[in-house]
Amino acid sequence: MIGAPRPIRARSGLLLRRILATALPLLFLACEEAPGRSDSAPELPLILEGVGFEHPVAAFYDPKRDSYLIANLGDPNSPDRNGFISRVSGRGEVSELAWIDGRAPGTRLHAPTGLAIQGDTLLVVDTPSVRLFHRLAGSTLGALVIEDAIALRDLTLGQASMIYVTDSALVPVDGNLEARGIGSILRIGPDGRSTPYLRRRYLQNPTGIAPSGSGLAVLSYTKGELFLIDDRKPRTEPSRLPAAQAEGLVSIGAEGFLASSSAAGAVYRILASGEVELEIEGLERPAGIGFDSGRRRVIVTIPSKNRVEIHPLRPRSE
């Protein structure tokens, strides 16, 4: 159970502003592969707050750039939200606060909620589209529009270059999420066209989605259950989290999955056996999560506090 060590806090200040002001994005473009990891920072929780995040809801680790991508919804009072994507270094430093900026001319990004990478293309969920950006330059590459989407939430890659997207059908109302249906999973083929893949009541309001062998792992927000899906059917009985309002999901390979529960203020580990264990507690309504497999770190977004927390993955005793 993580939470006892005193967290390191990174806040905005003169040094940070100087770093952001002098950042040279083109320097990163010259480095196609991830830099050598010489960081000797202690494996303690690192809390990034007061650095300019605006309702961060998703996190993704890009090993090629050795950085964490953070999707920010932006200003909730703006009609277009003006979302943006931040880049955080492997050492937990904000290197580019608005790397992809919905406020910039020629860049369209409203309220990003999910991230994935396919080759050199960054895919970003932004209802009613999946927007495409260059993985290194951040330049706009177009969008895949999904017709009749209510509230797209997350996406993952499947076999044969397929992309799977969850439509949670959850819309914000007075600071809370309200269901406008049961939601569904959609599939986007290599031709860019989307088709319905799975719509079943047991998947009620699917949010997080991740690969699972030849199939999918899907998280139900309303039920707080994790389903493993093969050929549009559950592979086993679902794993149930101790609380619902489940939002973030990430695969940690053979070790299973990590899933966040906003209601519980926690991240749980779901083992291959289906057993559920507490991974991180004491979080304030966590949303999306990412995983740095090299450093074995969990990246957690806290939208209501404009905060991102980086925790070490808890070692397990077999």
N, C-alpha and C positions, 0 to 999 in steps of 0.2 A: 504494500500500500504506500503510495507516494504522497508526500506533502509535509513530512516532518522537517527536511532540510530548509533552511532559510533561502528563499529564492533570490536570484540576482535580478535586479530591475534595471532596465535600460529606458531612460527617459530622454525627451528632447532637451536640447541645450545648445550652447554655442558650438561645441565640438561637432555634434550631430549635424547642425545646420551647415557647418563648413564642409562636412563630408558630402552632404546632399548637394551643396552648391557646386562642388568641384568634381562630382562624379563624372566619369567619362564613359558613357555607354559603348562607344565604339571600341574601347579597349577590350571589352568582353568579347566582341565579335571576332577578335583575332585569336581567341582561345576556344577552339572547337571542343576540346575535351575538358573534363573537370580538372581543376588545379590540384596539386598534391595537397593532402590534408596534414597540416602540421599543427593544427590548433590543439592547445593544451588546456583549454578551459575545463574546469571541473564539471562533472556530470550532475549539475544541480538544476532545478527548475529555473528557466530564464523567462522573465515576464517582460514583454515589450508593450509599453503603454505610453501615452502622451507623445507618440512619434508621428501622428498624423493619420492613423488608420481611421476609416469611417465605416462602421458596421461590417467588420470582416466576417465572412461566413464560410469560406472554403480555403483549404490549404493543400498544396501539392509540392512534392519534392522533385526537382529536375536534376537528375544526376549528371547530365552532360554539362550543365552550368554550375553544378554543386550549389544550388540555391533553392530557397523556399519561395513559392509563388503564393501570394495571399490575395484572394478575391474580395474586394470591398464593395458593398452595395452603394456607398456614397450617401449623399444628403437625402434623408427620407422626406424632406419638405420640398425637394425639387421635383417637378413633374416628370423629368426624364431620369431622375436619380443620379445621373452622371457618375456611374460606377468606374472603378479603376482597379488595376492589378499592381500590387507592390512586389518588389523583389527583395528578399532578405538573404544575406550571405549565410554560409554554413556555420559561421561563428556567431550568428544571431544578431547581425548588424543590418539595419535598413540601408541597403545600397541604392535603391531607386524606389522612392515612395510611390510615384505614379508612372511606373514603367510603361504600362498601357493605360492611357487616360481618356475616358469617355468625354472629357471636356475639350480635348484637343481637336483642332480642325481636321476633318477627314477620318476621324476615329469614332466609330459608333459602338458604344457600350453603355447599357442602361443599368442593369442590376445583375451582375455576374454571380452565379451560385454554385458552379461546379467546374472543375478543371481536369483535363487529361492531355496527354501528348501522344501524337501519332507521327513517327518519323521526326521531321523538323517542323511539324505543325502543332501549335497549341490550340486545343479546342476548348471553348468557353461556353458554358450554358448561360443563355441570356434570353429568357422568354420573349417572344416565341421562336427563338433561333438558337442554333449552335454557331457561334462566331469563330472564325478561323484567323489566327495570327501566326507570323513567323516566329518560331521558337527562339531564335537568337536575336533578331532585329526588333521584334515586337510589331512589325508592320502588318497592316490589315490585308488579309487574303480572301475575304468574302464571308459569306454566311450560308448556313443550311437552314432554311425556314421549315418549321414543323407546323402544319396546319392544325387548327382547332386545339392547340395546346392551352391548358389552363394555367399551370404554374410549373414549368420545368425546373428540376432541382439538381440532378447530378447525372454523370455519364461515366461510362467505362468502355474499354475496347474489348471486342470479342474476336472469334476466329473469322478468317476470310475477310479481314478488314472491315468487319461490321462494327458499328457504334451503337451502344444501347443507352437510352436516356430515360430517366424517370420523370413522369409527370405526377407530382404529388397532389395536385388539385388543392393545395393549401395556399390561401391568400392572407396577407396581413390585415388584421382588423383591430384597431385600437391597441397596437403593440403585441397582439397575440395572433396565432395562425388559426384560420377558420377553414374547415373543409368545404369544398364546393363539388363534392363527388368523391369517389373512391380512388381515383387516380389510375395510372397505368404505366406500362413500360413500352417504349417505342424503339424501333430499330431503323438505323440509317445505313443503307447499303453503299458500296463503292461508287454508285452513280449519284449519290447525294440525295436520293429520295427516301423519305421516311414512311414507314408502314407500322401499323399496330403490331405489337409482339405479344403482350400479355396484359389482360385486364380481368382480374379475379378479385372477389370481395375479400378473400383471406389476405391479400397483399395490401390491405387498406392503407391508402396514402403512402406509397413507397417514396422514400427519400434517398438514402445512400445506396449506391450500387458498386459492386466490385467484381472482378473475375474470380471464378472458382473452378479450377480444372478446365473442363470443356464447357462449363456452364456459367451461371451467374450467382452471386450472393446479393440479396436484396433486403433492405431494412424497411420495416413498416413503422411509420411515425406513430400512428394511432395505437397500434397493438404493442409496440416495443418488442417485435420479434424479428429474427433473422431467418430468412428462407434461402435454401440452396436449390437453385432451379436448373434442371436439365430438360431440354426439349419441351419447354413450357409447362413442366410438371415439377412439383417439389420432390427432391431427391430423398429427403428424410423429414422427420418431424422438426418443426422450427425450434430454434433456441430462443428462449424468452429472457429478456433483460428484466432486472428487478423493477424498472419503471419505464413508462412509455415516453412519448415525445422524443423518439429516437431520430437523430438527424444525420450524423456523420458516420461513414463507414470506410474502412481501408483494409486491404489485405496485408498480412505480414508473413506471407508465404506459407510454408509448412506449419508454422506456429498458429495459424488460424486467422482471426480478424480482430480489429478493434472497432468498437461502436460507441458513439456518444449518446447520452441521454440528457436532454435539457432539464427534464423534470427532476432527475436524480442529482444533477450537477456532477456527473461522473463520466468516465470512460471505462468501458468494460472490455475484457478480452474473451473472445469466444473460441474455445479450443476445437481441434479437429473432432473430438469426441462429442461436441455439442455443449460441453460444460461451460458455464459462464463464470468468470472471475472478475473481481474488482481490480482495475488497473490504476486509475487516478481518481481521487475524490476531492471534494472541496472546491469544485469549479462553479462559476456563476453562469449557469445556462449555456453550456458549451454547444457549439453548432458543428461546423465541419472539422475534420481532422486529416492530417497527412502523416506520412511515415518516412523518415530518413533511415533507410535500411543499412547504410554504411556505418553511421554513428549510433544506430538503434535509438532514434529519438522520435517522440510523438509530438506533432505540431497541432495545437488546439486553438480554434478561434472562439473568442468571446465577444459576440456582436454588441451586446448592451453596454459593454465597458470599453469598446474600441481597443481591445486587447488581444494579443496573441501570446500563448504560453508554449514553451518548448520544454518537454519533460523527457528524461531518460526512460526507455522501456524497462519495466521492472524485470529483473532476472527471476527465472523460475527454478525451483528445486524439484527435480524429477523424483 
